[in-house]
Structures are given as C-alpha cells and as structure tokens.
Amino acid sequence: MYWKEIEQKTIFPNQMLKYNKNIILNTSFDSVKSRNEELDTKYSDYLKIDNHIFGEKFLKLSKDLINTGFIIDVPVDSTKNKVEIAFDIDNENPVILDHNLILCKENSHTDIYINYKDDGEVNGFHNGFTKIYIEKGSKVNIYRIQDYSKNTTNFDTNIAFVEENAELTIIDIQLGSSLKGVSYDVELEGDNSICEIKTIYIGTENDIMDFNYNIKFLGKKTRGHIESKGALSHKAKKSFKSSINFIKGCQKASGGESEYVTLLDKEVKAHSIPILLCTEDDVVGEHAASAGQIDENKMFYLMSRGLDKDTAKILVVESSFEPILEYLPDKLMREEIGKRVRKILEGGKSENRL
C-alpha cells in the first residue's frame, strides 16, 4: 500500500455515499467545473491514473468511486485568476472521494485555495487525488489548509507536471485529522521549470501521519525545493519521506529538501527519510533533516521575560512556522492559522514533557 506506515490502521468506508455540497465557493473565471457536472471527453486523458504510482485501494477509490471533484482549466494568456474550493464534511456528507484536475494553459497564472473542514461530530473520511498540468510560461500557486477534526481520516495524493519556464508553488498546512497521509510527486519536465513545496504539520495525542514528497528533475536549469516544519506532542507518530531525483540531462539543475520537527514529549515518534538521487554530474543538490527538543537558550530568554514554560514552547514553535506562513498572501488568513496553531498546541499540553 502507498502509505506503508499506516496501512494497517486504514479503515475504508463501508459504502460510498453521495456528496451533495457545493465545493466551488468562488472563482474569477468561467472554466471551473464540478465533477458532478457532465465530464467533457477532452479531459479524459488528463485524468488517467497510472497504476504504478499509487496503492491499489487508494487508486480504486480515486478512479472508480468518486463522489465529487473539480476541473480547473485556465485559458491561454489568462492572469490574475483565483479559485476557492471547500471540501467540508458533515453528518449528511461524511465521505469525500474527490478526483480533481488542474490544467493551466500557456502563459497563465492562477491562485487556488483548497480548505478542508468538518463539523467536529461526524466520523468522516476523505480521499483525494489531484493531477496538475502547468504548461509553458505559466504559474500556479496552491494553498491547501487541512483542519479536519480528530474524527476524520484524511488522505490526499497529488501528481504534477511542469513545463518549460513554468512554476508551481504549493503551501500545504496540515493541522487536523488523527490519521493522515499526504503525497506529492512532481516532474519538472521543461527547461527552467520551478517547484516549491512548503508544508507545516502538527501532531498531538495519538495522531499518525505519513508524508511523501518527491521532485524529479528532467529539464535543464530546473529548480525544486521541499521544506517542512512540524511539531509533535503526546504519542503522535510521523513518517516523512522526501526525495529529489536528478535525471541524466538536467544540467545546471538545483534542488534541496529539508525537514525540521520539534518534539514536545518523550513518547512521540518521528521518522525522517530524505533521499537524494542523481545520474547527472552538473547539478547542485542538498538535503537535511532534524528532530529535537526546543533550544534551551531560547526557552531561558523567553522565560526570563515572564513567560511560563508551556507558553514559551508554544511561542518557539509558532516562530518556526512563521517563515512558511508568510507565503500565504492573505494577512487575515495568516492570523487565523496562527490562532489555530496556538489553540492546537495549548490543547496538546501533557504531563510528560521534555
């Protein structure tokens, strides 16, 4: 199964219920459709799923049993576009199985906001799959904020293809769900193509998380970076696997991957597996990973100014997240996420602190 660390814990819904909520909240152009509408055959090839990429059960859910999804088709030379999507779970809509397509035509630009919430009562299940195609000279920014309750299981799989002089930026904020698996596979196909993936995650109580981020460098002078910041408390478990893969012929490419997690309790488990693969000599690649408790010098400085120990720890974690949150373009959104992060960390206090 694709998410190996959590496969034995995964429970799939007994029945695939309809999803009746409108997922498209706002759009600045016409070429945004719900998968509930009649599917244009021109999108069929784009939506195909390769069997070798995904686990069998997740593949079946995404391909055959979808109950919602979206298609975003950005026209050629179209700029300043914005789309807002919401995958909300409630008692009437406890299961979301979405299969999505983002197609950004040449020399276009769009910002896509995707939010995930539930009512806090239902035992929800989400499994999403998104394919992303970014044509020459285009730019796509995806802002994904997942804030499901502990009652909802969350899986999300993404694959992207980036052409010449095109750029993909992904900001992924993983705040909720006690069981989650998130995957990104990006291919930088064209010369001078770029991908930036930046993610924040929090694990508390008995949360189980599996993240798998990969960038493949194919074109010349491509650039790709993966940056992750996290915090774990109680008995949370996290596996983070990332890879940057330089393929023969991608001269002058540069890439990096880094993952830093703050451990707030003794019983948390954090596994980080950064991989750097290379069959091309003329490239620059780097990777780093660290997991540890909060710097005692920072704690001493904050506590000497009147903060108690728990408040000081929360402030240090918040500050580590700030550089990634700054990539969110909306100030109010940054403030709301900051408040939510603080609330989660305050609720995550336990007796068995480092």
C-alpha positions as a printed NumPy array, in Angstrom:
array([[  0.   ,   0.   ,   0.   ],
       [  1.242,   3.527,  -0.755],
       [  1.193,   4.834,   2.808],
       [  3.16 ,   1.969,   4.332],
       [  3.47 ,   3.38 ,   7.835],
       [ -0.292,   3.487,   8.379],
       [ -1.738,   0.778,   6.125],
       [ -2.855,  -1.471,   8.983],
       [ -4.703,   1.421,  10.595],
       [ -6.595,   2.447,   7.464],
       [-10.335,   1.819,   7.546],
       [-12.26 ,   2.436,   4.34 ],
       [-15.954,   3.403,   4.37 ],
       [-18.46 ,   0.572,   4.078],
       [-20.445,   2.429,   1.442],
       [-19.717,   5.245,  -0.947],
       [-22.298,   7.916,  -0.204],
       [-23.198,  10.801,  -2.453],
       [-21.677,  14.175,  -1.72 ],
       [-24.216,  16.957,  -2.076],
       [-22.338,  20.083,  -1.035],
       [-21.105,  22.71 ,  -3.477],
       [-17.311,  22.582,  -3.405],
       [-16.652,  25.629,  -5.621],
       [-17.056,  28.676,  -3.383],
       [-15.611,  31.335,  -5.611],
       [-13.915,  31.696,  -8.988],
       [-12.807,  34.639, -11.098],
       [-13.219,  32.872, -14.461],
       [-15.644,  30.501, -16.191],
       [-13.504,  27.4  , -16.781],
       [-14.008,  25.878, -13.345],
       [-16.353,  22.904, -13.139],
       [-17.56 ,  20.459, -10.535],
       [-17.134,  16.774, -11.314],
       [-20.854,  16.462, -10.59 ],
       [-21.389,  18.085, -13.964],
       [-21.135,  16.193, -17.249],
       [-17.465,  15.479, -17.97 ],
       [-16.053,  16.793, -21.235],
       [-14.241,  13.95 , -23.036],
       [-11.279,  16.241, -23.759],
       [-10.249,  15.827, -20.117],
       [-10.263,  12.016, -20.119],
       [ -6.57 ,  11.58 , -20.936],
       [ -5.545,  14.173, -18.369],
       [ -7.478,  12.368, -15.622],
       [ -5.982,   8.92 , -16.197],
       [ -4.202,   7.389, -13.206],
       [ -1.065,   5.27 , -13.6  ],
       [ -1.265,   2.044, -11.639],
       [  2.404,   2.   , -10.708],
       [  2.206,   5.264,  -8.76 ],
       [ -0.495,   4.619,  -6.178],
       [ -1.632,   1.882,  -3.825],
       [ -4.345,  -0.368,  -5.154],
       [ -7.068,   0.593,  -2.691],
       [ -6.447,   4.33 ,  -2.932],
       [ -6.324,   4.022,  -6.711],
       [ -9.716,   2.341,  -6.786],
       [-11.249,   5.   ,  -4.582],
       [ -9.872,   7.852,  -6.686],
       [-10.612,   6.328, -10.058],
       [-13.843,   4.368,  -9.745],
       [-15.758,   5.569,  -6.707],
       [-15.516,   9.358,  -6.765],
       [-18.449,  11.354,  -5.444],
       [-17.128,  14.862,  -6.115],
       [-14.192,  16.795,  -7.519],
       [-13.276,  19.76 ,  -9.676],
       [-11.72 ,  20.643, -13.024],
       [ -9.855,  23.941, -13.297],
       [ -8.988,  24.802, -16.904],
       [ -7.111,  28.11 , -17.058],
       [ -7.191,  29.598, -20.579],
       [ -4.093,  30.68 , -22.528],
       [ -2.668,  34.094, -21.542],
       [ -5.104,  34.413, -18.632],
       [ -3.729,  36.07 , -15.497],
       [ -4.868,  37.218, -12.04 ],
       [ -7.158,  34.202, -11.653],
       [ -8.389,  32.921,  -8.313],
       [-10.343,  29.814,  -7.285],
       [-11.632,  28.835,  -3.832],
       [-12.554,  25.199,  -3.138],
       [-14.011,  23.713,   0.067],
       [-14.225,  20.024,   0.933],
       [-16.475,  20.161,   4.007],
       [-17.67 ,  17.087,   5.911],
       [-20.85 ,  16.877,   7.986],
       [-23.464,  14.309,   9.036],
       [-25.184,  14.438,   5.661],
       [-21.873,  14.262,   3.775],
       [-19.482,  12.093,   5.829],
       [-17.429,  10.747,   2.908],
       [-15.478,  12.697,   0.283],
       [-13.837,  10.863,  -2.615],
       [-12.586,  13.55 ,  -4.957],
       [-10.748,  13.253,  -8.263],
       [ -9.501,  16.624,  -9.498],
       [ -7.711,  18.219, -12.429],
       [ -5.795,  21.492, -12.614],
       [ -4.856,  22.445, -16.176],
       [ -3.076,  25.777, -16.593],
       [ -2.587,  26.659, -20.253],
       [  0.403,  28.584, -21.64 ],
       [  1.413,  31.928, -20.104],
       [ -1.339,  31.891, -17.479],
       [ -1.439,  32.474, -13.756],
       [ -3.842,  31.304, -11.069],
       [ -4.089,  31.055,  -7.278],
       [ -6.016,  28.078,  -5.89 ],
       [ -7.218,  27.873,  -2.285],
       [ -8.428,  24.485,  -1.012],
       [ -9.86 ,  24.163,   2.508],
       [-10.828,  21.037,   4.435],
       [-13.125,  21.23 ,   7.49 ],
       [-15.788,  19.176,   9.249],
       [-18.477,  19.74 ,  11.877],
       [-16.426,  18.067,  14.624],
       [-19.065,  15.401,  15.257],
       [-19.174,  13.024,  12.305],
       [-16.693,  10.193,  11.755],
       [-15.563,  11.464,   8.377],
       [-13.398,  10.069,   5.593],
       [-11.586,  11.961,   2.846],
       [ -9.558,  10.545,  -0.017],
       [ -8.486,  12.981,  -2.713],
       [ -6.463,  12.737,  -5.889],
       [ -5.356,  15.734,  -7.982],
       [ -3.449,  15.888, -11.273],
       [ -1.772,  19.163, -12.155],
       [ -0.526,  20.218, -15.592],
       [  1.297,  23.525, -15.923],
       [  2.119,  24.496, -19.485],
       [  4.916,  26.737, -20.765],
       [  5.354,  30.06 , -19.047],
       [  2.53 ,  29.54 , -16.569],
       [  2.44 ,  29.888, -12.812],
       [  0.192,  28.113, -10.299],
       [  0.045,  28.745,  -6.548],
       [ -1.85 ,  26.182,  -4.47 ],
       [ -2.721,  26.984,  -0.847],
       [ -4.079,  23.903,   0.925],
       [ -5.308,  24.128,   4.537],
       [ -6.475,  20.91 ,   6.189],
       [ -8.224,  21.419,   9.535],
       [-10.409,  18.342,   9.942],
       [-11.222,  17.177,  13.473],
       [ -9.699,  14.081,  15.055],
       [-12.78 ,  12.133,  13.905],
       [-11.906,  12.413,  10.216],
       [ -9.401,  10.291,   8.305],
       [ -7.591,  12.218,   5.58 ],
       [ -5.651,  11.005,   2.54 ],
       [ -4.503,  13.233,  -0.284],
       [ -2.465,  12.328,  -3.362],
       [ -1.115,  14.765,  -5.937],
       [  0.941,  14.477,  -9.115],
       [  2.173,  17.442, -11.16 ],
       [  3.888,  18.032, -14.499],
       [  5.645,  21.364, -15.014],
       [  6.717,  22.503, -18.473],
       [  9.332,  24.974, -19.718],
       [  9.601,  28.271, -17.807],
       [  6.575,  27.287, -15.703],
       [  6.323,  27.455, -11.927],
       [  4.405,  25.548,  -9.257],
       [  4.261,  26.654,  -5.623],
       [  2.455,  24.546,  -3.016],
       [  1.812,  25.698,   0.552],
       [  0.305,  22.792,   2.497],
       [ -0.864,  23.383,   6.082],
       [ -1.771,  20.107,   7.845],
       [ -3.41 ,  20.958,  11.182],
       [ -6.116,  18.348,  11.726],
       [ -7.094,  14.666,  11.337],
       [ -5.749,  11.98 ,  13.657],
       [ -4.839,   9.73 ,  10.712],
       [ -3.487,  11.335,   7.562],
       [ -1.351,  10.534,   4.549],
       [ -0.235,  13.201,   2.089],
       [  1.729,  12.692,  -1.113],
       [  3.165,  14.953,  -3.811],
       [  5.009,  13.715,  -6.911],
       [  6.271,  16.497,  -9.182],
       [  8.058,  16.176, -12.529],
       [  9.971,  19.226, -13.741],
       [  9.788,  18.363, -17.426],
       [ 10.725,  21.633, -19.126],
       [ 13.896,  23.696, -19.009],
       [ 13.876,  26.442, -16.344],
       [ 10.817,  24.978, -14.625],
       [ 10.404,  25.5  , -10.886],
       [  8.636,  23.808,  -7.98 ],
       [  8.483,  24.926,  -4.35 ],
       [  6.717,  22.758,  -1.771],
       [  6.396,  24.159,   1.74 ],
       [  4.443,  22.399,   4.446],
       [  3.535,  22.731,   8.119],
       [  2.116,  19.933,  10.258],
       [  1.084,  19.377,  13.877],
       [  0.568,  16.035,  15.612],
       [ -0.978,  15.618,  19.071],
       [ -2.461,  12.807,  21.174],
       [ -2.279,   9.542,  19.162],
       [ -2.078,  11.086,  15.7  ],
       [ -0.479,   9.039,  12.929],
       [  0.948,  10.865,   9.907],
       [  2.723,   9.805,   6.742],
       [  4.11 ,  12.365,   4.284],
       [  5.761,  11.529,   0.971],
       [  7.119,  14.387,  -1.176],
       [  9.146,  13.839,  -4.355],
       [ 10.539,  16.073,  -7.098],
       [ 12.045,  14.674, -10.305],
       [ 14.347,  16.96 , -12.317],
       [ 14.2  ,  16.326, -16.066],
       [ 14.75 ,  19.686, -17.795],
       [ 17.877,  21.836, -17.802],
       [ 18.266,  24.604, -15.211],
       [ 15.278,  23.332, -13.259],
       [ 14.849,  24.274,  -9.607],
       [ 12.95 ,  22.443,  -6.898],
       [ 12.802,  22.619,  -3.11 ],
       [ 10.903,  20.831,  -0.359],
       [ 10.688,  22.478,   3.064],
       [  8.752,  21.092,   6.013],
       [  8.278,  22.29 ,   9.603],
       [  6.414,  20.267,  12.217],
       [  5.648,  19.826,  15.906],
       [  4.7  ,  16.619,  17.744],
       [  3.33 ,  16.063,  21.24 ],
       [  1.912,  13.231,  23.378],
       [  2.234,   9.91 ,  21.472],
       [  1.975,  11.264,  17.943],
       [  3.785,   9.345,  15.199],
       [  5.139,  10.836,  11.996],
       [  6.933,   9.461,   8.962],
       [  8.312,  11.962,   6.465],
       [  9.852,  10.678,   3.254],
       [ 11.139,  13.031,   0.581],
       [ 13.323,  12.695,  -2.483],
       [ 14.934,  14.905,  -5.092],
       [ 15.931,  12.969,  -8.196],
       [ 18.279,  14.455, -10.804],
       [ 17.809,  12.635, -14.102],
       [ 20.567,  12.447, -16.743],
       [ 20.298,  15.507, -18.969],
       [ 19.089,  18.028, -16.35 ],
       [ 22.295,  20.079, -16.441],
       [ 22.518,  23.102, -14.155],
       [ 19.53 ,  21.917, -12.107],
       [ 19.44 ,  22.729,  -8.394],
       [ 17.308,  21.301,  -5.62 ],
       [ 17.044,  20.783,  -1.919],
       [ 14.942,  19.167,   0.788],
       [ 14.732,  19.929,   4.498],
       [ 12.518,  18.728,   7.324],
       [ 12.616,  20.038,  10.888],
       [ 10.333,  18.77 ,  13.627],
       [ 10.058,  19.924,  17.226],
       [  9.461,  17.126,  19.742],
       [  7.362,  18.315,  22.679],
       [  7.047,  14.982,  24.517],
       [  9.236,  11.983,  25.209],
       [  6.92 ,   9.409,  23.671],
       [  6.488,  10.912,  20.208],
       [  7.986,   9.071,  17.242],
       [  9.44 ,  10.918,  14.274],
       [ 10.987,   9.225,  11.259],
       [ 12.547,  11.332,   8.504],
       [ 13.95 ,   9.792,   5.339],
       [ 15.421,  12.37 ,   2.923],
       [ 16.752,  10.832,  -0.306],
       [ 18.948,  12.426,  -2.961],
       [ 19.253,  10.538,  -6.269],
       [ 21.469,  11.676,  -9.125],
       [ 22.525,  10.443, -12.568],
       [ 23.699,  13.873, -13.785],
       [ 27.025,  15.454, -12.789],
       [ 26.346,  19.129, -13.431],
       [ 23.769,  19.762, -10.678],
       [ 23.544,  21.086,  -7.118],
       [ 21.542,  19.157,  -4.519],
       [ 21.27 ,  19.206,  -0.746],
       [ 19.168,  17.617,   1.943],
       [ 18.783,  17.945,   5.702],
       [ 16.581,  16.645,   8.494],
       [ 16.495,  17.237,  12.231],
       [ 14.291,  16.313,  15.161],
       [ 14.769,  17.55 ,  18.691],
       [ 13.523,  19.463,  21.652],
       [ 13.336,  23.236,  21.803],
       [ 16.598,  25.117,  22.212],
       [ 17.169,  25.757,  25.921],
       [ 18.71 ,  29.165,  25.237],
       [ 15.509,  30.317,  23.563],
       [ 13.481,  28.935,  26.455],
       [ 15.66 ,  30.712,  29.006],
       [ 15.369,  34.015,  27.134],
       [ 11.563,  33.853,  26.923],
       [ 11.042,  32.643,  30.499],
       [ 13.377,  35.355,  31.827],
       [ 10.866,  37.815,  30.404],
       [  7.949,  36.414,  32.348],
       [  6.541,  33.631,  30.155],
       [  5.745,  30.271,  31.716],
       [  7.364,  27.147,  30.253],
       [  4.397,  25.941,  28.172],
       [  3.694,  29.378,  26.717],
       [  7.375,  29.791,  25.833],
       [  7.383,  26.436,  23.995],
       [  4.308,  27.367,  22.005],
       [  5.856,  30.702,  21.033],
       [  9.03 ,  28.996,  19.802],
       [  7.026,  26.544,  17.668],
       [  4.935,  29.364,  16.251],
       [  8.056,  31.293,  15.303],
       [  9.46 ,  28.258,  13.467],
       [  6.269,  28.105,  11.374],
       [  6.246,  31.806,  10.569],
       [  8.61 ,  31.733,   7.527],
       [  6.259,  29.314,   5.739],
       [  3.07 ,  31.078,   6.832],
       [  4.475,  34.265,   5.303],
       [  3.983,  32.678,   1.881],
       [  0.217,  32.878,   2.366],
       [ -0.828,  36.053,   0.521],
       [ -3.712,  36.996,   2.814],
       [ -2.813,  38.603,   6.154],
       [ -6.112,  37.643,   7.775],
       [ -5.604,  34.032,   6.711],
       [ -2.134,  34.016,   8.272],
       [ -3.518,  35.416,  11.52 ],
       [ -6.354,  32.861,  11.658],
       [ -3.967,  29.963,  11.065],
       [ -1.649,  31.354,  13.708],
       [ -4.521,  31.388,  16.205],
       [ -5.478,  27.848,  15.238],
       [ -1.904,  26.625,  15.658],
       [ -1.781,  28.21 ,  19.112],
       [ -5.072,  26.614,  20.12 ],
       [ -3.955,  23.151,  18.995],
       [ -0.662,  23.437,  20.844],
       [ -2.343,  24.721,  24.001],
       [ -4.727,  21.781,  23.886],
       [ -1.798,  19.469,  23.365],
       [ -0.205,  20.07 ,  26.773],
       [  0.636,  16.927,  28.718],
       [  2.446,  15.954,  31.885],
       [  5.286,  14.069,  30.179],
       [  7.204,  16.997,  28.707],
       [ 10.843,  17.009,  27.638]])
